Amino acid sequence: MLSRVQNNPGPIGELAIKINQDLPQYWISEKDNIILCGKIDWLKYYPDTDTVEIIDFKTSKNEEQDDSLQLPIYHLLATHCQSRPVTAASYWYLETSDVLTPKKLPDLVQSEAKVLKIAQKIKLSRSLGKFDCPNGQAGCRDCRPYEKVLQGLAEFVGVDDYKADVYILKKEENTSTSQIL
């Protein structure tokens, strides 16, 4: 991936916009006391129109799902945290492509309603201390690492720049005497 970017810098070799906040954020709902925040990978600047394009770097081989909230969140942040109109969005699949994959910009009103509804559910879950996985007791790939932390199968190593706890999951021993190939 590094070689790809080095040989074909694409948008990295062009003008960009930096949002002047360490962690771009805005009040998505003051009434509910909810702030939306996040880091956008890249905002390409178009001087001829004084507009920006959201670019998200993807490092896996998997393409982003159409129902992903990442692009709607980035669109909301770019719209509320800097002054230039957002006119385009793209993913750059660094593992597989030298070029950007254009994406349709999500509707801001629908995005804000969808993100706020989910944020309100998260806030309620936090206040109740009750976090139910949508997949039920079986859990999902997103929940399993957190479940291991709760079960004491992880080592606390400190906090990151955003004051979030950081854990290292303990390596699971393979007790099987054979392996399926």
C-alpha positions as CSV (number, residue, x, y, z in Angstrom):
1,M,0.0,0.0,0.0
2,L,2.8,2.4,0.8
3,S,4.5,1.6,-2.5
4,R,1.1,2.3,-4.3
5,V,0.8,5.7,-2.7
6,Q,4.5,6.5,-3.2
7,N,4.3,5.6,-6.9
8,N,0.8,7.2,-7.4
9,P,0.2,9.9,-4.8
10,G,-3.2,10.9,-6.3
11,P,-4.9,13.4,-4.0
12,I,-2.0,13.5,-1.5
13,G,0.0,15.4,-4.1
14,E,-2.7,18.0,-4.4
15,L,-4.2,20.8,-2.3
16,A,-6.0,19.8,0.9
17,I,-8.0,21.4,3.6
18,K,-7.2,20.9,7.3
19,I,-10.0,21.4,9.8
20,N,-8.7,23.5,12.7
21,Q,-9.8,21.2,15.4
22,D,-7.8,18.3,16.9
23,L,-11.0,16.2,16.8
24,P,-13.6,17.8,14.4
25,Q,-16.9,18.0,16.3
26,Y,-20.2,19.8,16.5
27,W,-23.5,19.6,18.4
28,I,-25.7,17.2,16.5
29,S,-28.3,17.7,19.3
30,E,-27.8,20.3,22.1
31,K,-31.2,19.2,23.5
32,D,-29.9,15.6,23.9
33,N,-26.4,16.7,24.8
34,I,-24.9,14.8,21.9
35,I,-21.8,15.8,20.0
36,L,-20.8,14.2,16.8
37,C,-17.0,13.9,16.3
38,G,-14.6,12.1,14.1
39,K,-11.4,12.4,12.0
40,I,-11.8,12.6,8.2
41,D,-8.9,11.0,6.4
42,W,-8.6,13.7,3.6
43,L,-10.4,16.8,2.3
44,K,-9.2,17.5,-1.2
45,Y,-9.5,21.2,-2.1
46,Y,-10.7,22.4,-5.5
47,P,-9.5,26.1,-5.8
48,D,-11.4,26.8,-9.0
49,T,-14.7,26.2,-7.2
50,D,-13.6,26.7,-3.5
51,T,-15.1,23.3,-2.7
52,V,-13.9,20.1,-1.0
53,E,-14.1,16.3,-1.7
54,I,-14.2,13.9,1.2
55,I,-11.6,11.1,0.7
56,D,-11.5,8.0,2.9
57,F,-8.5,5.7,2.7
58,K,-9.4,2.0,2.9
59,T,-6.7,-0.5,3.8
60,S,-8.6,-3.7,3.6
61,K,-9.6,-5.7,0.5
62,N,-13.3,-5.4,1.4
63,E,-15.4,-2.7,-0.1
64,E,-17.3,-0.4,2.2
65,Q,-21.0,-1.4,2.5
66,D,-23.6,1.0,1.1
67,D,-25.3,1.2,4.5
68,S,-22.1,2.2,6.3
69,L,-22.4,5.3,8.5
70,Q,-18.9,6.5,7.9
71,L,-19.6,8.6,4.8
72,P,-22.7,10.2,6.2
73,I,-20.8,11.1,9.4
74,Y,-17.9,12.5,7.4
75,H,-20.3,14.5,5.3
76,L,-21.9,16.0,8.4
77,L,-18.6,16.8,10.0
78,A,-17.1,18.3,6.8
79,T,-20.2,20.4,6.4
80,H,-20.4,21.7,10.0
81,C,-16.7,22.0,10.8
82,Q,-15.3,23.9,7.9
83,S,-16.8,26.6,5.6
84,R,-16.4,25.2,2.0
85,P,-19.2,23.2,0.3
86,V,-18.7,19.5,0.1
87,T,-19.3,18.5,-3.5
88,A,-17.9,15.0,-3.8
89,A,-16.8,11.9,-1.8
90,S,-14.6,9.0,-2.7
91,Y,-13.0,5.9,-1.2
92,W,-9.4,5.0,-2.1
93,Y,-8.9,1.2,-1.7
94,L,-5.2,1.3,-1.2
95,E,-4.8,-2.5,-1.3
96,T,-6.3,-2.9,-4.7
97,S,-6.5,0.4,-6.7
98,D,-4.4,3.3,-7.9
99,V,-7.5,5.5,-8.4
100,L,-10.4,6.8,-6.2
101,T,-13.8,5.2,-6.2
102,P,-16.4,8.0,-6.4
103,K,-19.4,7.6,-4.0
104,K,-22.7,9.5,-4.1
105,L,-22.9,12.1,-1.3
106,P,-25.5,11.1,1.2
107,D,-28.4,13.5,1.9
108,L,-27.5,15.7,4.8
109,V,-31.0,15.8,6.4
110,Q,-31.5,12.0,6.2
111,S,-27.9,11.4,7.4
112,E,-28.4,13.7,10.4
113,A,-31.7,12.0,11.4
114,K,-30.2,8.5,11.0
115,V,-27.0,9.3,12.9
116,L,-28.9,11.2,15.7
117,K,-31.3,8.3,16.1
118,I,-28.4,5.9,16.6
119,A,-26.6,8.3,18.9
120,Q,-29.8,8.6,21.1
121,K,-29.9,4.8,21.3
122,I,-26.2,4.7,22.3
123,K,-26.8,7.4,24.9
124,L,-29.8,5.5,26.4
125,S,-27.7,2.2,26.5
126,R,-24.9,4.0,28.3
127,S,-27.2,5.6,30.8
128,L,-28.8,2.2,31.5
129,G,-25.5,0.3,31.4
130,K,-27.1,-2.2,29.1
131,F,-25.5,-2.9,25.8
132,D,-27.2,-5.5,23.7
133,C,-25.5,-6.9,20.6
134,P,-27.9,-6.9,17.5
135,N,-26.8,-10.5,16.9
136,G,-27.9,-11.6,20.4
137,Q,-25.9,-13.8,22.7
138,A,-23.7,-15.1,19.9
139,G,-22.3,-11.7,19.6
140,C,-20.5,-10.3,16.5
141,R,-17.0,-9.5,15.4
142,D,-17.4,-6.0,16.7
143,C,-18.6,-7.0,20.2
144,R,-16.2,-9.9,20.8
145,P,-13.1,-7.9,21.7
146,Y,-15.1,-5.8,24.2
147,E,-16.6,-9.0,25.7
148,K,-13.1,-10.3,26.2
149,V,-12.1,-7.1,28.0
150,L,-15.2,-7.5,30.3
151,Q,-14.2,-11.2,30.9
152,G,-10.7,-10.2,32.0
153,L,-9.1,-11.7,29.0
154,A,-7.3,-8.4,28.1
155,E,-4.5,-6.4,29.7
156,F,-5.1,-2.7,30.3
157,V,-2.1,-0.7,28.9
158,G,-3.2,2.9,29.3
159,V,-5.2,5.6,27.6
160,D,-4.9,7.1,24.1
161,D,-4.8,10.7,23.1
162,Y,-8.6,10.9,23.4
163,K,-8.6,9.5,26.9
164,A,-10.0,6.2,25.8
165,D,-8.9,3.0,27.6
166,V,-6.5,0.8,25.5
167,Y,-6.3,-2.9,26.1
168,I,-4.2,-5.7,24.5
169,L,-6.1,-9.0,24.1
170,K,-4.3,-12.0,25.5
171,K,-3.3,-14.5,22.9
172,E,-5.6,-17.5,23.0
173,E,-3.8,-20.8,23.2
174,N,-4.6,-23.3,20.5
175,T,-5.3,-26.5,22.3
176,S,-6.3,-28.4,19.2
177,T,-4.2,-31.4,18.2
178,S,-5.0,-30.9,14.6
179,Q,-5.9,-28.2,12.1
180,I,-8.4,-28.1,9.3
181,L,-6.9,-27.0,6.1
